Structure formats: C-alpha cells, structure tokens
C-alpha cells in the first residue's frame, strides 16, 4: 500500500499546474568567466559526398548549419555555427582498398576534396567567421608505412624521421592554396588528432596516427618555423586529446602521452614546451568522449574528481596553472553513453539532444571551454551527425534498413540535436563572455548558463532535463522580459520563436531547451 500511495502522489504532482509547484530561483551576476570563441561542427566523412549532390540540397544543409537569417514567423532559418572544422585530406582515398580504411572515411589530397571545399565556400557565404583544419594522419606519401592508418606499427608518430619539415611545408602549401583558390583563410590548423587514443596504435581502423608528446612538440616547432618563414598567420592548435583525462593525468597510455597540459604549457617541460612559439594558439583542444558518465551527485565521494562534473573540475584546475585555455572540439555518442542506449541508430528526438545539452552545460560552466564543437555535421544511421543524410539507393530504418524500401533520391533530415546546439551557437556569438549564474543546478532537472555578447545583448540558455514543466524566476539586473527560443519534443518547436516572455515565473516545458535573448 505504501508503494501505491507513493506512485499516486508522484503522478498528482506531475499534473499540478506550474504555479502550484516550486519556483526555481536564479540570478545572473556580472561576474565574468571565460570568453567564448564559438560553436561548430566538422565536415568529416560526409561533406565530401553532400558537396557533390544537388545544389538545392547543398544550400539547404548550409542554411541549417550556418544561416543567421530568420523565417517569416521570426524563427531562425539555421543554427548559426561560427566555427567550421575541415577534415584535411591525407591521400588515402587515392589508394583504394589498399588504404586498409573503410571507403566512406578515406580522404583525398586537398586539391581533390571538391565536395568539402564547396562547403567551405558555402560556410563563408553565410558569414562563418572561423575555420579550423585538422589532420588525422600525415599525408600517405610521408608516412613510415605508406598508409594513413597505423596497422599496429607501435605508438610513435607515423611519419618518416626525415619528413618533419616536409610535413610542415605540405600543410603550409594547403593553407596557401585554400586562400588562393577558395578565398578561405584557416584561422587554426591542428596537425594531430587523438594522438593519445590507445586505439590509435593497435591496428588499422580508420585514418589516424599515435604520437608522443615529444613528437607533437616537434611538429609544432617545425610548423611554427615554416609559417613564420612564409608569413602565414594561421595558428597551430594542439593536440585534440582523445579523452579529457589524458590532458591532466595518464589515462590508458603511458608517460609519453599523459599529463599533456603540463607537458606542453609548463616551461619546466623543456622537451615539450610550446608556449613560447608565436604561432601556437594559447588554447589546447580536447574531446569529451568517455567522460560524460557517471552522472554523480554532490555528496558522492567521487563527485569532485570523477564523472561528468569531477573530470571537468580537475581539468579546469589544471588549466588555471598554465598560460592556456580549453577548447572542446569533438563529441558524439559512444557505447558508455548508456542512458541514451549508446551510439547505434540515428536519434531525431530530444533524448539525445538533452543528453548532449547537459554535456555542453558542464563543458562550458565547469571545464570553462572557450569553444564547443560537435563531431560531424551530417551522418548515417549512428548518433554522430546533426543531420541524417540518405544516399540514393540506401534503405531506411532499423540498424541497417532491413525490410525498408530504398530511397529514390538523395535526402537530408534535421534533428532536435541540431536545433538544440543552435540554442547555444545562434545566440552566443564569438567574443561573448560567460557570466556566473547563482542557483541550484540539477543534472536531471534545470541547468542554466548566461552569456553577454560583444554588442551588449544577453543570452541565457535554460535546459529542463525533467519530464515535468518547471517554473523559474530569472533575476537579471535591469531586465524583466526576453524573447524566448525553444527546442522541445513538440513538433515544430525547433528553435522556435515563442515571443516575448516575462522573466518572473518563466515556464520551462518538460524536456526542452530555451534560450532567453535580451537585446
């Protein structure tokens, strides 16, 4: 009987009007935290194909990702990404099946990356201000094994010992070619991607190469020298760590790859210090994979050092000791993300969108990330794309589309995840600064973050992870109303402009993300 009574009371509370439930109090302070450099996604493994599809589909995808224009009802046409991450080619595609890499994930040399270069131009046309190029491997003609994958050859950089300067020159050539032929200036280039990932030296899987901290520092120095010689202003970004834990400790690797923050940014680390190189950016990039669980609660003895909160708290403390800041440049859903059933199968719903929004909240408010970037903009039947792409002839539905008719033409579909990323990217612009918010944050309830843009406008992003509506008082000095943009499970609420709302007892619908914009 006690159990039945408890369930009945819970159901009753869930159906009470918002005005009868608790009103959550939050105050946006004037206390500034990190600056924001932008939000983005990558073109990897998909834009080489979409960039050669029908022009109407290309422009539709480009509008969704980059546009800052509005529709007739005042809702955004796109999510306004401000960073576009370009997967620079290694030449593995020219090797065919001998590349030992899945066909869809091989890359051409830059001069043949026509589809991806098309999207560079579409992004620029729509006002994207920042471009980042990254390499998964040195180009195949410079690697030790002649491939862009490691084939279990050990844990060192897959680059001929006599080719460090050649690789620096190759990257410099690419940067100058992009500017000359496409009108694209790359603001950043990252020569290594996940060099500390233990998968990266165990055998062929996809493009990738391990590297020790000494090797990463070596290539950074060579590129700094070459860029200086040619007058290239592109900043060198390191080192796209595969796991946040590799940045502040030794995690599933050895001393040659661990403790990367101290190795690269502490002058005492003479062999690996890059903080004195003028063309190395004063930010360090890492990926949030595998660190989003468990979602521990305050009071748990592991809370301050492990899990969604703890890992990011330790990371932020490590960055406070050096002259560099944090960029989160890659995330998609992996097997440990069990709360949303792992990475298999594309998810169009708020389930994945809310889960990712929660990670964004912690990366921005605990790890103090200056930039946040999703893995890839478009993908197939996996939780790694903002947009679901269907190639003509592909079967829809199920893990492999069994029993479903093949699509008759190339297609794309948007997702709640894409629009939820827009709750941040559209309204928190490069040059913004994050402001502290006072009030109780709950990983399974309400989470708020606030930002002041360079033009003085304010954006407050409110996540309601709960299955019930929540009422909040948003106390913002000098402001009583805001224009609200909402993404939720409701059909059509995709960054929808829901009009001007009062900040007192503002309603956050169940399972939604709302951005309150104050001009």
N, C-alpha and C positions, 0 to 999 in steps of 0.2 A: 504493500500500500504506500509506503514511503516513496518508493521509486516512481510509482504512478503519479503521486502528488507533485513530485519534483518536475516531471515532464510537463504536467499540465500548467504549472506556474511559468515554466520557461516559454511555452507556447503563448501564454497570455501576454507575457512581457514583450515578446516579439511582435505582437499585433497591436500594442498600445500606440496611440498617436505619438509623434516625436515630442510634442510639447509636454507629454506626461513622463518622458524618460529623462535621464540625466543629460544636462547640457555641459559639454566639454569646453573648458576654458583654455584659450591660447593667446599669447601676446607676442607680437612681432617686435623685437627690440631693434635698436640702432647699432648693436654690437656686430661688427663685421668679422667674417671668417674669410675663407679663400675666395679669390676671384674665379670666374668661370670663363673658360676658353672656348667652349662649345660642345655640341652633341652631334654624334654622327653614326655612320654605319659603313660597311665595306662593300666593294663591288665583287668580292671573290666568288668564283665558281658559278656565276650566273649572268653577270652583265656582259660577259663575252658573247653570250648567246642572245639575250634580250636586245643588246645593242645592234643586232643584225636582223631583228624581227621587223614587223610593220611599223612604219613611222608613228602611226596613231597610238600603238601600244607603248612604244618608247616614251612618247610625250606624256601619256597617262601615268606611267610609272615615275617619270621625272617630276611631274606635278605633285604626285602623292608624297614623294620623298623631299623635295626641295622648295616647293612653292610657298611664298608668303602672301599670296593673294587670297581673297575671300570670295565665297559664293554669294548668291543673291540674298540668302537668309542670314548673312553675317558669319556663317561658319567657315572655318578655314578650308581652302582647297587642298592644302598639303601640310606636312608637319614641320617644314622649315629647317631641315637639317643644316647645320652650319659647318660641319666637317665631313669631307668625303675621303674615305680611306681606299687607296688604289692598290690592288694586288699586282705589284710589278712583276713582269714575266722573267722566267729563267731559261726558256727554250725547251722545256720538257715536252711540250706538245709536238715539236718537230721530230721527236724521237719515236712517235707512235707507241705501240705496245711495248717496245723495248725500254721505255721510260720506267716500267715497273710501277706505274702510278695509274689510278683509276682515270679513265678518259675524261670525265667531267671536271676533274680537279687539276689537270695539267695546265700549264700556261705557255703562251707563245713568247718569243722575244718582243720587246716593246714595239718595234716597227710593225709587227703583225697583230697587235692587240687592238684591232679596229673597233670591235664592239665596246670594249671597256673605254677606249679613248673617246668614242661617241658620247658616253655618259659623263666623262669629264667635261666635255663641252656643254652638255645639257645642264649639268650642275652649275657651271659658271654662268650660263644664260639666266638661270633663276636666282642668282645672287649668292651662291655658296661662297663664303669668304676664305675658307681654309682647306687646303689639300695636303694629304699625307700619303706618301708612297711607302709600302713595306715589302720586304723580300722574305720569302720562306726559305730560300736557299740562294747561294751564289749561282750565277749562270752556269749551265752544264759544261760549257767549254773551259771553265776554270776550276771545276771540282776535281777532287782526287779520284773519284770513281767514275767520272764522266756522266753522272746522273744528278738529278735534283732531289734525290731521296737517299737515305743513309745506308740502307742494306746491311745494317748490323756491323758496320765497319769500326765501331768504337765510339767514344764520347767526345772526340775532338771535332773542330770545325772542318766540314767537308770542302776544303779549299786547298789548292796546291800551295805549298810553303812559299813558292816564288811568285805568287799571284795576288798578294795583298794590294800592291799598288795597281795592278791591272783591274782588280775589282773596283777600287776607288775610282779609277778612270772610267770604267764601264758605267757606274752609277752617275758620275758627272755628265757623261755623254747623254744618258737617258734624260736627265733633268734639263739639259740644254735643248735637246730635241723636242721635248714636250712644250717648252716655252716657245721655241721657234715655229713649230708646225701646228700646235694646238692652242697656243695662247694661254697655256696653263703653267702657272708658277707653283711649284710644290713648296709649301712652307716648311714641311718636315719630310725627312726620309729615315726609315728605320731599316738598317741592314740585316738585322737578325730578328727572328720571330720564334719565341718559345725555345731558346737555346738550352734551357734548363729542364725542359719536359723529358721525363725519363723515357717516354715512348719514342722520343726523337732519335735515340741511338740504338734502338733494339732491332730495327729491321725496316724494310720498305713498307710504307703505309700510305703516305701522301708526301707532297713536297715538304721538305724540312731538313734541318741540319742542327745537331747539337753544337755547342761551343762553350768553352770555359770562359770565366770572367777575363782572364788574360787575353784570350783571343778576341773577345768583344772589344776590349780596350784597344787592342792592336788595330783592328779595322776602323774604329772611331778615329784614331790618330791619323791613319792613312787618308781617310776621307776628309778630315779637317784640313790636312795639308793640301790635298788636291783641290778642295773647294776654295781655299784661300788663294791658291795659285791662279785659278780661273775667275776669281771674283764672284763665285756662286754664293748667294745669301741664304740658301736653304739650310735649315738647322738639322743636325743629326740627332735622332731620337733613339735612346736605348732604354731597356732592351726587350720590351714586350715579354715580360716574365710570364710563364705558363700558369703560375699559381702565386697568389699574394704571399704565401708562406716562404717562397724562395727569396723574396725580397728582404725579409727581416730575419731569416733563420736558414738552416739547412733542412730541406724537405725532399725526401725521396731522391736524393742525389748525394753529392759529396762536397767537400770544402771548396773545390774548384769552381762550383756553380752557386753555392749558397751565400747568404748574407750580402746580397747584391747592393743594397743601399749603402752599406759601409764600404764595400769594395770600390764602388765607382765614385762615391762622393766624399769620402773621408781622405784628406790629404796624406794621412799616415799610410794609406794603402798605395804605396809608391808605384807598384807594378800595374795597378788597375785604375788609378785615379784619373778621371776625365773632366773634373770640374774646372780645370784651368784651360780647357780647349775652347776657343772663342766661338766655334761653330757647333758646339754641342749644346742642345737645349737644356735649360735648367729645370727640366721636368723628366721624370722617369716613368715609363709605361709598364703596366702590368695587367693581367687578365684575372677576372673574378671567378673563374671556373673552380669548382670543388670546394669553395669556401662559404657557400650560401646555406649550408646546413652544418650542424643542427641549429635550429632557432631556439636558443637557450633563453631562460627567463632570469631577470635580476634575482639574486639570492642563490642561484646555482653556483657552486664553487668554481666552475669553468667559465662563467659568464664573461669575466674581464679579459680572458686570454684566448678563448676558443669560440668557434661558431660564427654566426652571421655578424654579431656585434664585436666579439672579442678579437677576432683576427684583424678587423679594421681598426680597432682601437690601438692595438700593438703596432700596426703599420703606420698610423698617424704619428705615434710617439717616436718611431724610428726616423721619420722624415723631419721631425722637429729638430733633430740633432745635426742635420746637414743642410747645405745650400741647394736644395732641390725640392720639387713638389711632385704630386702624383697625378698621373693620367690613367683612367681605366679605359683600355682601348679594345677590349673584346670580351664578349659573353654570349653564350647560347645555353640551351638546356642540356644537361648531361644525365647520366644514369643515377647519380646521387640525389638528383632533384626529385625525390620520390613523392613529395607532396603533390606534384602535378604529373606523376606517372612517367618520369624520365623523358628522354628526348624523342622517342619514337612517335611518328604521326604528327602532322601539322595541326596546330590548335588555333582556330579562328576566334575563340571566346575570351572572356575576361579571366579565365582561370590562369592561363599563362601570363596574361597582361598584368594582373595584380601581383603575381609572384615576382615578375621582373621589376615592377614598380617598387616593390619592397626592397629589392636588392639595390636599385638606384638610390632610394632614400638613404640606405645605410652607407653606400659608397660615397654619396655626396655629403652627408651630415656627420658621419663618424670617421671615414677614411679621408675626408676633405679632398675628394677628387676634383680637379680643375676641369676635367673633361670626362665625358661618359659616352662610350661608343658600343653599339651592338655589333655582333659578329657580321652577318651578311644581310644585305638589304632584301634579297629575294632568294627563295629556296624551294625545295621539293617537299616530299612528304616526311618532314622532320621538323622539330621545333628549333630551327636555326635561322629562319627567314622572317622578315617583317611582312613580306608579300609572298603569296603562294603562286608560283609560276607553273603553268601546264604547257608542255610542248605538244604540238600537233602529233596525234597518234598515241599519246600517253593515256593510260587508263586511270580513271578517278576512283577514289575511295579505298578504304582498307589500307593495310600496310603496303601492299604492292598493287592495289587496284583490282584485285581478283574479282571477277564476275561483273565488272562495270564496263560500260561502253567506252571506247577510246574517244578522246576529244577530237573534234573535227577541225579545230583551228587553234593557234596559239592563244593562250588566255592568261590573265592575271587576276588575282583576288586580293583585296586588302584584308587586314586583320585588326582585331581590337588591340593587339600588341603594338602595331604600327601607330595607331592613333593615340595610345597611351604614352608612348615615347614622345609624341607630339605635345602632350600636356606639359612636358619639360622643354623640348627643343624649340617649339614655336614661340614660347613666351619668355624663356630665359636665354638671352642673347649674349654673344661674346662680349666680354667687358663687364658683365654683371658681377655683382658681389653677393655672396650668401650672407644673410642676416640670421642671427640666432633666434629661435622660437622657443618661448617658455611654455611648458605644458606637458602633460603626460602623453608619451608616445607608446603605442602598443603594436607589436608586430602582427597581431591578429585583429587589430582594430584600427584606430585613427593614427596616421603619421602625417606630419606637416613639415614643409620646408619653405623658406621665403628667400626672395632674391630681389635686389634693386638693380635695375638696368642702367646703362650709361645715360639714358635720356630721363632718368628720374622715376620711371614707371616701376611699379612693384608687381611681382608675381608670387602668389602663394599657391603651392601645389599640395592639395589635400587628398590623401589616399584613405579610403574606407575599405579595409580588408574584410570587414564583418558582413554577415548575412542579413543584418538589420540596418535601417536608417540610423544616422547619428546626427544630433544637433550640436553645433559648435558656436561659441562666441569667439569671433576673430577680432582681437583688440589690436588695431593698427593706428598709430598716432595720426590724427588729422583725417582719418578715413572712416566713413560709415557705410559706403556701398562699393560694389565692384561689379564688373562684368564677368560672368562665370562661363567657363567652357568645360563641358562634361563628356567623359567617355564611360560607358557602362554597358551592362548586358542588354539594355533596351535597344531594340533595333532602331538604327538611325542616330543613336547618340554616339557619334564618332567625333569627338572633339566639338560637340555641338554647342553653339552659342545659345545659352538658355536665358540670356538677358541680364539686366541689372538686378542684383540681389542685395539684401541687407546683410551686413557682416555680423549682426547680432542674431543669434539663433538661426544661423545659416544651416540648411539641411544638406547633409552628405548622404545621398541614396546608397543603399546597400551595394557592395561590390562595385564601387565606382572610383574614378579619379577625377577630381575637379580642380581646375586652375582658376583662381580669382585674380583678375587683372585690374590694377588701379593705375590709371594714366597719371 
